[in-house]
Amino acid sequence: MPSALYRIEFLGRHLGVGVAGSRYVYLSAVAKENGPSAPYCIPNELICGELGRFLRLPVPPVGIVTQAGGNPMVASLDFNLTGNSLPPVNVN
């Protein structure tokens, strides 16, 4: 499976002295939270992400992140390299 490409939002400081010159990077991600119209959004997205990964589909890594207030969200790395919004999905 080919490596995925992700857009770097911010290139941070170096980790320290080393041959490889490792740095912190801050990647773009897309996050969702539970709400009245989707009360099980977080578990649904996690399960779908893991199923996709198990089936070896090209899905981005997914995990739980927290907002400043501690509220959980599910986030997946954004592989939209141009940064433009994608067109709306036609469900018909």
Distance bins in CASP14 RR format, pairs under 12 A and 6 or more apart:
PFRMAT RR
TARGET T0000
AUTHOR 0000-0000-0000
RMODE 2
METHOD distances of the structure
MODEL  1
1 53 0 0 0 0 0 1 0 0 0 0 0
1 55 0 0 0 0 0 1 0 0 0 0 0
1 56 1 0 0 1 0 0 0 0 0 0 0
1 57 0 0 0 0 1 0 0 0 0 0 0
1 58 1 0 0 1 0 0 0 0 0 0 0
1 59 0 0 0 0 0 1 0 0 0 0 0
2 58 0 0 0 0 1 0 0 0 0 0 0
2 79 0 0 0 0 0 1 0 0 0 0 0
3 58 0 0 0 0 0 1 0 0 0 0 0
3 79 0 0 0 0 0 1 0 0 0 0 0
4 27 0 0 0 0 0 1 0 0 0 0 0
4 53 0 0 0 0 0 1 0 0 0 0 0
4 58 1 0 0 1 0 0 0 0 0 0 0
4 59 0 0 0 0 1 0 0 0 0 0 0
4 60 1 0 0 1 0 0 0 0 0 0 0
4 61 0 0 0 0 1 0 0 0 0 0 0
4 76 0 0 0 0 0 1 0 0 0 0 0
4 77 1 0 0 1 0 0 0 0 0 0 0
4 78 0 0 0 0 0 1 0 0 0 0 0
4 79 1 0 1 0 0 0 0 0 0 0 0
4 80 0 0 0 0 0 1 0 0 0 0 0
4 81 0 0 0 0 0 1 0 0 0 0 0
5 27 0 0 0 0 0 1 0 0 0 0 0
5 28 0 0 0 0 0 1 0 0 0 0 0
5 58 0 0 0 0 0 1 0 0 0 0 0
5 60 0 0 0 0 0 1 0 0 0 0 0
5 77 0 0 0 0 0 1 0 0 0 0 0
5 78 0 0 0 0 0 1 0 0 0 0 0
5 79 1 0 0 1 0 0 0 0 0 0 0
5 80 0 0 0 0 0 1 0 0 0 0 0
5 81 1 0 0 1 0 0 0 0 0 0 0
5 82 0 0 0 0 0 1 0 0 0 0 0
6 25 0 0 0 0 1 0 0 0 0 0 0
6 26 0 0 0 0 0 1 0 0 0 0 0
6 27 1 0 1 0 0 0 0 0 0 0 0
6 28 1 0 0 1 0 0 0 0 0 0 0
6 29 0 0 0 0 1 0 0 0 0 0 0
6 30 0 0 0 0 0 1 0 0 0 0 0
6 60 1 0 0 1 0 0 0 0 0 0 0
6 61 0 0 0 0 1 0 0 0 0 0 0
6 76 0 0 0 0 0 1 0 0 0 0 0
6 77 1 0 1 0 0 0 0 0 0 0 0
6 78 1 0 0 1 0 0 0 0 0 0 0
6 79 1 0 1 0 0 0 0 0 0 0 0
6 80 0 0 0 0 1 0 0 0 0 0 0
6 81 1 0 0 1 0 0 0 0 0 0 0
6 83 0 0 0 0 0 1 0 0 0 0 0
7 25 0 0 0 0 0 1 0 0 0 0 0
7 26 0 0 0 0 0 1 0 0 0 0 0
7 27 1 0 0 1 0 0 0 0 0 0 0
7 28 1 0 1 0 0 0 0 0 0 0 0
7 29 0 0 0 0 1 0 0 0 0 0 0
7 30 0 0 0 0 0 1 0 0 0 0 0
7 60 0 0 0 0 0 1 0 0 0 0 0
7 77 0 0 0 0 1 0 0 0 0 0 0
7 78 1 0 0 1 0 0 0 0 0 0 0
7 79 1 0 0 1 0 0 0 0 0 0 0
7 80 1 0 0 1 0 0 0 0 0 0 0
7 81 1 0 1 0 0 0 0 0 0 0 0
7 82 0 0 0 0 1 0 0 0 0 0 0
7 83 1 0 0 1 0 0 0 0 0 0 0
7 84 0 0 0 0 0 1 0 0 0 0 0
8 23 0 0 0 0 1 0 0 0 0 0 0
8 24 0 0 0 0 0 1 0 0 0 0 0
8 25 1 0 1 0 0 0 0 0 0 0 0
8 26 1 0 0 1 0 0 0 0 0 0 0
8 27 1 0 0 1 0 0 0 0 0 0 0
8 28 1 0 0 1 0 0 0 0 0 0 0
8 29 0 0 0 0 0 1 0 0 0 0 0
8 77 0 0 0 0 0 1 0 0 0 0 0
8 78 0 0 0 0 0 1 0 0 0 0 0
8 81 0 0 0 0 0 1 0 0 0 0 0
8 83 0 0 0 0 0 1 0 0 0 0 0
9 24 0 0 0 0 0 1 0 0 0 0 0
9 25 0 0 0 0 1 0 0 0 0 0 0
9 26 1 0 1 0 0 0 0 0 0 0 0
9 27 1 0 0 1 0 0 0 0 0 0 0
9 28 1 0 1 0 0 0 0 0 0 0 0
9 29 0 0 0 0 1 0 0 0 0 0 0
9 77 0 0 0 0 0 1 0 0 0 0 0
9 78 0 0 0 0 1 0 0 0 0 0 0
9 83 0 0 0 0 0 1 0 0 0 0 0
10 23 0 0 0 0 0 1 0 0 0 0 0
10 24 0 0 0 0 1 0 0 0 0 0 0
10 25 1 0 0 1 0 0 0 0 0 0 0
10 26 1 0 1 0 0 0 0 0 0 0 0
10 27 0 0 0 0 1 0 0 0 0 0 0
10 28 0 0 0 0 1 0 0 0 0 0 0
11 21 0 0 0 0 0 1 0 0 0 0 0
11 22 0 0 0 0 0 1 0 0 0 0 0
11 23 1 0 0 1 0 0 0 0 0 0 0
11 24 1 0 0 1 0 0 0 0 0 0 0
11 25 1 0 1 0 0 0 0 0 0 0 0
11 26 1 0 0 1 0 0 0 0 0 0 0
11 27 0 0 0 0 0 1 0 0 0 0 0
12 21 0 0 0 0 0 1 0 0 0 0 0
12 22 0 0 0 0 0 1 0 0 0 0 0
12 23 1 0 1 0 0 0 0 0 0 0 0
12 24 1 0 1 0 0 0 0 0 0 0 0
12 25 1 0 0 1 0 0 0 0 0 0 0
12 26 1 0 0 1 0 0 0 0 0 0 0
12 27 0 0 0 0 0 1 0 0 0 0 0
13 21 0 0 0 0 0 1 0 0 0 0 0
13 22 0 0 0 0 0 1 0 0 0 0 0
13 23 1 0 0 1 0 0 0 0 0 0 0
13 24 1 0 0 1 0 0 0 0 0 0 0
13 25 0 0 0 0 0 1 0 0 0 0 0
13 26 0 0 0 0 0 1 0 0 0 0 0
14 20 0 0 0 0 0 1 0 0 0 0 0
14 21 1 0 0 1 0 0 0 0 0 0 0
14 22 1 0 0 1 0 0 0 0 0 0 0
14 23 1 0 1 0 0 0 0 0 0 0 0
14 24 0 0 0 0 1 0 0 0 0 0 0
14 25 0 0 0 0 0 1 0 0 0 0 0
15 21 1 0 0 1 0 0 0 0 0 0 0
15 22 1 0 1 0 0 0 0 0 0 0 0
15 23 1 0 0 1 0 0 0 0 0 0 0
15 24 1 0 0 1 0 0 0 0 0 0 0
15 25 0 0 0 0 0 1 0 0 0 0 0
16 22 1 0 0 1 0 0 0 0 0 0 0
16 23 0 0 0 0 1 0 0 0 0 0 0
16 24 0 0 0 0 0 1 0 0 0 0 0
25 77 0 0 0 0 0 1 0 0 0 0 0
26 77 0 0 0 0 0 1 0 0 0 0 0
26 78 0 0 0 0 0 1 0 0 0 0 0
27 60 0 0 0 0 1 0 0 0 0 0 0
27 61 0 0 0 0 1 0 0 0 0 0 0
27 65 0 0 0 0 0 1 0 0 0 0 0
27 75 0 0 0 0 0 1 0 0 0 0 0
27 76 0 0 0 0 0 1 0 0 0 0 0
27 77 1 0 1 0 0 0 0 0 0 0 0
27 78 1 0 0 1 0 0 0 0 0 0 0
27 79 0 0 0 0 1 0 0 0 0 0 0
27 80 0 0 0 0 0 1 0 0 0 0 0
27 81 0 0 0 0 0 1 0 0 0 0 0
28 60 0 0 0 0 0 1 0 0 0 0 0
28 75 0 0 0 0 0 1 0 0 0 0 0
28 76 0 0 0 0 0 1 0 0 0 0 0
28 77 1 0 0 1 0 0 0 0 0 0 0
28 78 1 1 0 0 0 0 0 0 0 0 0
28 79 0 0 0 0 1 0 0 0 0 0 0
28 80 1 0 0 1 0 0 0 0 0 0 0
28 81 0 0 0 0 1 0 0 0 0 0 0
28 82 0 0 0 0 0 1 0 0 0 0 0
28 83 1 0 0 1 0 0 0 0 0 0 0
29 60 0 0 0 0 1 0 0 0 0 0 0
29 61 0 0 0 0 1 0 0 0 0 0 0
29 62 0 0 0 0 1 0 0 0 0 0 0
29 63 0 0 0 0 1 0 0 0 0 0 0
29 64 0 0 0 0 0 1 0 0 0 0 0
29 65 1 0 0 1 0 0 0 0 0 0 0
29 73 0 0 0 0 1 0 0 0 0 0 0
29 74 0 0 0 0 1 0 0 0 0 0 0
29 75 1 0 1 0 0 0 0 0 0 0 0
29 76 1 0 0 1 0 0 0 0 0 0 0
29 77 1 0 1 0 0 0 0 0 0 0 0
29 78 1 0 1 0 0 0 0 0 0 0 0
29 79 0 0 0 0 0 1 0 0 0 0 0
29 80 0 0 0 0 0 1 0 0 0 0 0
30 45 0 0 0 0 1 0 0 0 0 0 0
30 60 0 0 0 0 1 0 0 0 0 0 0
30 61 0 0 0 0 0 1 0 0 0 0 0
30 62 0 0 0 0 1 0 0 0 0 0 0
30 63 0 0 0 0 0 1 0 0 0 0 0
30 65 0 0 0 0 0 1 0 0 0 0 0
30 73 0 0 0 0 1 0 0 0 0 0 0
30 74 0 0 0 0 1 0 0 0 0 0 0
30 75 1 0 0 1 0 0 0 0 0 0 0
30 76 1 0 1 0 0 0 0 0 0 0 0
30 77 0 0 0 0 1 0 0 0 0 0 0
30 78 1 0 1 0 0 0 0 0 0 0 0
30 79 0 0 0 0 1 0 0 0 0 0 0
30 80 0 0 0 0 1 0 0 0 0 0 0
30 83 0 0 0 0 0 1 0 0 0 0 0
30 85 0 0 0 0 0 1 0 0 0 0 0
30 86 0 0 0 0 0 1 0 0 0 0 0
31 41 0 0 0 0 0 1 0 0 0 0 0
31 42 0 0 0 0 1 0 0 0 0 0 0
31 45 0 0 0 0 1 0 0 0 0 0 0
31 62 0 0 0 0 0 1 0 0 0 0 0
31 63 0 0 0 0 1 0 0 0 0 0 0
31 64 0 0 0 0 1 0 0 0 0 0 0
31 65 1 0 0 1 0 0 0 0 0 0 0
31 66 0 0 0 0 0 1 0 0 0 0 0
31 67 0 0 0 0 1 0 0 0 0 0 0
31 71 0 0 0 0 0 1 0 0 0 0 0
31 72 0 0 0 0 1 0 0 0 0 0 0
31 73 1 0 1 0 0 0 0 0 0 0 0
31 74 1 0 0 1 0 0 0 0 0 0 0
31 75 1 0 1 0 0 0 0 0 0 0 0
31 76 0 0 0 0 1 0 0 0 0 0 0
31 77 0 0 0 0 0 1 0 0 0 0 0
31 78 0 0 0 0 1 0 0 0 0 0 0
32 38 1 0 0 1 0 0 0 0 0 0 0
32 40 0 0 0 0 0 1 0 0 0 0 0
32 41 1 0 1 0 0 0 0 0 0 0 0
32 42 1 0 0 1 0 0 0 0 0 0 0
32 43 0 0 0 0 0 1 0 0 0 0 0
32 44 0 0 0 0 1 0 0 0 0 0 0
32 45 1 0 0 1 0 0 0 0 0 0 0
32 46 0 0 0 0 0 1 0 0 0 0 0
32 48 0 0 0 0 0 1 0 0 0 0 0
32 62 0 0 0 0 0 1 0 0 0 0 0
32 63 0 0 0 0 0 1 0 0 0 0 0
32 64 0 0 0 0 0 1 0 0 0 0 0
32 65 0 0 0 0 0 1 0 0 0 0 0
32 67 0 0 0 0 0 1 0 0 0 0 0
32 71 0 0 0 0 0 1 0 0 0 0 0
32 72 0 0 0 0 0 1 0 0 0 0 0
32 73 1 0 0 1 0 0 0 0 0 0 0
32 74 1 0 1 0 0 0 0 0 0 0 0
32 75 1 0 0 1 0 0 0 0 0 0 0
32 76 0 0 0 0 1 0 0 0 0 0 0
33 39 0 0 0 0 0 1 0 0 0 0 0
33 40 0 0 0 0 0 1 0 0 0 0 0
33 41 1 0 0 1 0 0 0 0 0 0 0
33 42 1 0 0 1 0 0 0 0 0 0 0
33 43 0 0 0 0 0 1 0 0 0 0 0
33 44 0 0 0 0 0 1 0 0 0 0 0
33 45 0 0 0 0 0 1 0 0 0 0 0
33 64 0 0 0 0 0 1 0 0 0 0 0
33 65 0 0 0 0 1 0 0 0 0 0 0
33 66 0 0 0 0 0 1 0 0 0 0 0
33 67 1 0 0 1 0 0 0 0 0 0 0
33 69 0 0 0 0 0 1 0 0 0 0 0
33 70 0 0 0 0 0 1 0 0 0 0 0
33 71 1 0 0 1 0 0 0 0 0 0 0
33 72 1 0 0 1 0 0 0 0 0 0 0
33 73 1 0 1 0 0 0 0 0 0 0 0
33 74 1 0 0 1 0 0 0 0 0 0 0
33 75 0 0 0 0 1 0 0 0 0 0 0
34 40 1 0 0 1 0 0 0 0 0 0 0
34 41 1 0 1 0 0 0 0 0 0 0 0
34 42 1 0 1 0 0 0 0 0 0 0 0
34 43 0 0 0 0 1 0 0 0 0 0 0
34 44 0 0 0 0 1 0 0 0 0 0 0
34 45 0 0 0 0 1 0 0 0 0 0 0
34 46 0 0 0 0 0 1 0 0 0 0 0
34 64 0 0 0 0 0 1 0 0 0 0 0
34 71 0 0 0 0 1 0 0 0 0 0 0
34 72 1 0 0 1 0 0 0 0 0 0 0
34 73 0 0 0 0 1 0 0 0 0 0 0
34 74 0 0 0 0 1 0 0 0 0 0 0
35 41 1 0 0 1 0 0 0 0 0 0 0
35 42 0 0 0 0 1 0 0 0 0 0 0
35 44 0 0 0 0 0 1 0 0 0 0 0
35 71 0 0 0 0 0 1 0 0 0 0 0
35 72 0 0 0 0 0 1 0 0 0 0 0
35 73 0 0 0 0 0 1 0 0 0 0 0
38 44 1 0 0 1 0 0 0 0 0 0 0
38 45 0 0 0 0 1 0 0 0 0 0 0
38 74 0 0 0 0 0 1 0 0 0 0 0
40 46 0 0 0 0 0 1 0 0 0 0 0
40 47 0 0 0 0 1 0 0 0 0 0 0
40 48 0 0 0 0 0 1 0 0 0 0 0
40 74 0 0 0 0 0 1 0 0 0 0 0
41 47 0 0 0 0 0 1 0 0 0 0 0
41 48 0 0 0 0 0 1 0 0 0 0 0
41 64 0 0 0 0 0 1 0 0 0 0 0
41 72 0 0 0 0 0 1 0 0 0 0 0
41 73 0 0 0 0 1 0 0 0 0 0 0
41 74 1 0 0 1 0 0 0 0 0 0 0
41 75 0 0 0 0 0 1 0 0 0 0 0
42 48 0 0 0 0 0 1 0 0 0 0 0
42 49 0 0 0 0 0 1 0 0 0 0 0
42 62 0 0 0 0 0 1 0 0 0 0 0
42 63 0 0 0 0 1 0 0 0 0 0 0
42 64 1 0 0 1 0 0 0 0 0 0 0
42 65 0 0 0 0 0 1 0 0 0 0 0
42 66 0 0 0 0 0 1 0 0 0 0 0
42 71 0 0 0 0 0 1 0 0 0 0 0
42 72 1 0 0 1 0 0 0 0 0 0 0
42 73 1 0 0 1 0 0 0 0 0 0 0
42 74 1 0 1 0 0 0 0 0 0 0 0
42 75 0 0 0 0 0 1 0 0 0 0 0
42 76 0 0 0 0 0 1 0 0 0 0 0
43 49 0 0 0 0 0 1 0 0 0 0 0
43 50 0 0 0 0 0 1 0 0 0 0 0
43 62 0 0 0 0 0 1 0 0 0 0 0
43 63 0 0 0 0 0 1 0 0 0 0 0
43 64 0 0 0 0 0 1 0 0 0 0 0
43 72 0 0 0 0 0 1 0 0 0 0 0
43 74 0 0 0 0 1 0 0 0 0 0 0
44 50 0 0 0 0 0 1 0 0 0 0 0
44 51 0 0 0 0 0 1 0 0 0 0 0
44 62 0 0 0 0 0 1 0 0 0 0 0
44 74 0 0 0 0 1 0 0 0 0 0 0
45 51 0 0 0 0 0 1 0 0 0 0 0
45 52 0 0 0 0 0 1 0 0 0 0 0
45 59 0 0 0 0 0 1 0 0 0 0 0
45 60 0 0 0 0 0 1 0 0 0 0 0
45 62 1 0 0 1 0 0 0 0 0 0 0
45 63 0 0 0 0 1 0 0 0 0 0 0
45 64 0 0 0 0 1 0 0 0 0 0 0
45 65 0 0 0 0 0 1 0 0 0 0 0
45 72 0 0 0 0 0 1 0 0 0 0 0
45 73 0 0 0 0 1 0 0 0 0 0 0
45 74 1 0 1 0 0 0 0 0 0 0 0
45 75 0 0 0 0 1 0 0 0 0 0 0
45 76 1 0 0 1 0 0 0 0 0 0 0
46 52 0 0 0 0 0 1 0 0 0 0 0
46 53 0 0 0 0 0 1 0 0 0 0 0
46 59 0 0 0 0 0 1 0 0 0 0 0
46 61 0 0 0 0 0 1 0 0 0 0 0
46 62 1 0 0 1 0 0 0 0 0 0 0
46 63 1 0 0 1 0 0 0 0 0 0 0
46 64 1 0 0 1 0 0 0 0 0 0 0
46 65 0 0 0 0 0 1 0 0 0 0 0
46 72 0 0 0 0 0 1 0 0 0 0 0
46 73 0 0 0 0 0 1 0 0 0 0 0
46 74 1 0 1 0 0 0 0 0 0 0 0
46 75 0 0 0 0 0 1 0 0 0 0 0
46 76 0 0 0 0 1 0 0 0 0 0 0
47 53 0 0 0 0 0 1 0 0 0 0 0
47 54 0 0 0 0 0 1 0 0 0 0 0
47 59 0 0 0 0 0 1 0 0 0 0 0
47 62 0 0 0 0 1 0 0 0 0 0 0
47 63 0 0 0 0 0 1 0 0 0 0 0
47 74 0 0 0 0 0 1 0 0 0 0 0
48 54 0 0 0 0 0 1 0 0 0 0 0
48 55 0 0 0 0 0 1 0 0 0 0 0
48 57 0 0 0 0 1 0 0 0 0 0 0
48 59 0 0 0 0 1 0 0 0 0 0 0
48 60 0 0 0 0 0 1 0 0 0 0 0
48 62 0 0 0 0 1 0 0 0 0 0 0
48 63 0 0 0 0 0 1 0 0 0 0 0
48 74 0 0 0 0 1 0 0 0 0 0 0
48 76 0 0 0 0 1 0 0 0 0 0 0
49 55 0 0 0 0 1 0 0 0 0 0 0
49 56 0 0 0 0 0 1 0 0 0 0 0
49 57 0 0 0 0 1 0 0 0 0 0 0
49 58 0 0 0 0 0 1 0 0 0 0 0
49 59 1 0 1 0 0 0 0 0 0 0 0
49 60 0 0 0 0 1 0 0 0 0 0 0
49 61 0 0 0 0 1 0 0 0 0 0 0
49 62 1 0 1 0 0 0 0 0 0 0 0
49 63 0 0 0 0 1 0 0 0 0 0 0
49 74 0 0 0 0 1 0 0 0 0 0 0
49 75 0 0 0 0 0 1 0 0 0 0 0
49 76 1 0 0 1 0 0 0 0 0 0 0
49 77 0 0 0 0 0 1 0 0 0 0 0
50 57 0 0 0 0 0 1 0 0 0 0 0
50 59 0 0 0 0 1 0 0 0 0 0 0
50 61 0 0 0 0 0 1 0 0 0 0 0
50 62 1 0 0 1 0 0 0 0 0 0 0
50 63 0 0 0 0 1 0 0 0 0 0 0
50 74 0 0 0 0 0 1 0 0 0 0 0
50 76 0 0 0 0 0 1 0 0 0 0 0
51 57 0 0 0 0 1 0 0 0 0 0 0
51 59 0 0 0 0 1 0 0 0 0 0 0
51 62 0 0 0 0 0 1 0 0 0 0 0
52 58 0 0 0 0 1 0 0 0 0 0 0
52 59 1 0 1 0 0 0 0 0 0 0 0
52 60 0 0 0 0 0 1 0 0 0 0 0
52 61 0 0 0 0 0 1 0 0 0 0 0
52 62 0 0 0 0 1 0 0 0 0 0 0
52 76 0 0 0 0 0 1 0 0 0 0 0
53 59 1 0 0 1 0 0 0 0 0 0 0
53 60 0 0 0 0 1 0 0 0 0 0 0
53 61 0 0 0 0 1 0 0 0 0 0 0
53 62 0 0 0 0 1 0 0 0 0 0 0
53 63 0 0 0 0 0 1 0 0 0 0 0
53 76 0 0 0 0 0 1 0 0 0 0 0
58 79 0 0 0 0 1 0 0 0 0 0 0
59 76 1 0 0 1 0 0 0 0 0 0 0
59 77 0 0 0 0 1 0 0 0 0 0 0
59 79 0 0 0 0 1 0 0 0 0 0 0
60 74 0 0 0 0 0 1 0 0 0 0 0
60 75 0 0 0 0 1 0 0 0 0 0 0
60 76 1 0 1 0 0 0 0 0 0 0 0
60 77 1 0 1 0 0 0 0 0 0 0 0
60 78 1 0 0 1 0 0 0 0 0 0 0
60 79 1 0 1 0 0 0 0 0 0 0 0
60 80 0 0 0 0 1 0 0 0 0 0 0
61 74 0 0 0 0 0 1 0 0 0 0 0
61 75 0 0 0 0 1 0 0 0 0 0 0
61 76 1 0 0 1 0 0 0 0 0 0 0
61 77 1 0 1 0 0 0 0 0 0 0 0
61 78 0 0 0 0 0 1 0 0 0 0 0
61 79 0 0 0 0 1 0 0 0 0 0 0
62 73 0 0 0 0 0 1 0 0 0 0 0
62 74 1 0 0 1 0 0 0 0 0 0 0
62 75 1 0 0 1 0 0 0 0 0 0 0
62 76 1 0 1 0 0 0 0 0 0 0 0
62 77 0 0 0 0 1 0 0 0 0 0 0
62 78 0 0 0 0 0 1 0 0 0 0 0
63 72 0 0 0 0 1 0 0 0 0 0 0
63 73 0 0 0 0 1 0 0 0 0 0 0
63 74 1 0 0 1 0 0 0 0 0 0 0
63 75 1 0 1 0 0 0 0 0 0 0 0
63 76 1 0 0 1 0 0 0 0 0 0 0
63 77 0 0 0 0 1 0 0 0 0 0 0
64 70 0 0 0 0 0 1 0 0 0 0 0
64 71 0 0 0 0 0 1 0 0 0 0 0
64 72 1 0 1 0 0 0 0 0 0 0 0
64 73 1 0 0 1 0 0 0 0 0 0 0
64 74 1 0 1 0 0 0 0 0 0 0 0
64 75 1 0 0 1 0 0 0 0 0 0 0
64 76 0 0 0 0 0 1 0 0 0 0 0
65 71 0 0 0 0 1 0 0 0 0 0 0
65 72 1 0 0 1 0 0 0 0 0 0 0
65 73 1 0 1 0 0 0 0 0 0 0 0
65 74 1 0 0 1 0 0 0 0 0 0 0
65 75 1 0 1 0 0 0 0 0 0 0 0
65 76 0 0 0 0 0 1 0 0 0 0 0
65 77 0 0 0 0 0 1 0 0 0 0 0
66 72 1 0 1 0 0 0 0 0 0 0 0
66 73 1 0 0 1 0 0 0 0 0 0 0
66 74 0 0 0 0 0 1 0 0 0 0 0
66 75 0 0 0 0 0 1 0 0 0 0 0
67 73 1 0 0 1 0 0 0 0 0 0 0
67 74 0 0 0 0 0 1 0 0 0 0 0
67 75 0 0 0 0 0 1 0 0 0 0 0
78 84 0 0 0 0 0 1 0 0 0 0 0
78 85 0 0 0 0 0 1 0 0 0 0 0
78 86 0 0 0 0 0 1 0 0 0 0 0
79 86 0 0 0 0 0 1 0 0 0 0 0
80 86 1 0 0 1 0 0 0 0 0 0 0
80 87 0 0 0 0 0 1 0 0 0 0 0
END
